[in-house]
């Protein structure tokens, strides 16, 4: 996230606050896109807006490498497409730490990507974790911890 939020991020937050004036004292939440490429980022944002994608699976490794705080229930975030156009505001509803090899078909279905199968989940996530770790000469493992964050879309963009 840069110091200056994109105008679409500010706009969606301002629209959200009109509907939820009791949150006026809340700061602009973090904004981000899923994945590491435009096709997947844009598709995931679309799936969030449609209510199909209701979870994400970030490696604990990523949080540690980026010195980022783990999500907690109640956290808000603004989801963007690859070009940082705001698409939705999500609220975290649960966070689980799960070894990669214990991710289930139910987890994969909640994440809502591809055909929603566990086989698809494992294929694309293993590839993603491999890409994110490669610059550090590291690689994923079956017992690495996945931060499985479930969320709900509480405010889709109107554009």
C-alpha positions, 0 to 999 in steps of 0.5 A, a space after each residue: 500500500 502506498 502513502 497516497 490511496 488511489 481515488 477509487 479506494 478513498 471513494 468507496 470508503 467515503 461511500 461506505 461511511 455514508 451507509 455506516 456513519 457510526 464508523 466515521 472515526 475509523 481510518 481508511 483500511 488497508 487496500 490490496 489485490 489478490 495474487 501476483 498477476 493481473 488475470 488472477 487479481 481481477 478474477 478474484 476481485 470479481 469473485 469477491 463482489 459476487 460473493 463466491 470468494 469468501 476466503 484467502 490463504 496467505 502463507 504465515 511465511 509471507 506475514 513473517 517476511 513482510 513483518 505484517 500483522 495477522 488478520 483478526 475477526 472484525 478487520 476491514 480491507 478494501 479489495 482492488 483489482 490489479 490496477 488498484 481500482 476499488 471493488 469491495 470492502 470485506 470484513 474478516 470473520 474468522 482466521 485459522 492457522 492450518 498446515 498446508 496438508 490439512 487444507 480441506 475440500 471445504 476450505 477450497 470451496 469457500 475460497 471459491 477459485 477455479 472449479 473450487 476443488 481441493 486439487 485446483 486449490 493445491 495446484 494454484 496455491 503451491 505454484 503461488 507459494 513457490 513463486 513468492 518464496 523463490 526470490 529468497 531461495 526458499 520453497 513451500 512445504 506440506 507442513 507450512 502454516 497457511 493463514 486461512 482468512 474467511 471474510 464477507 463482502 460488506 460493500 461492493 463497489 457501485 461502478 
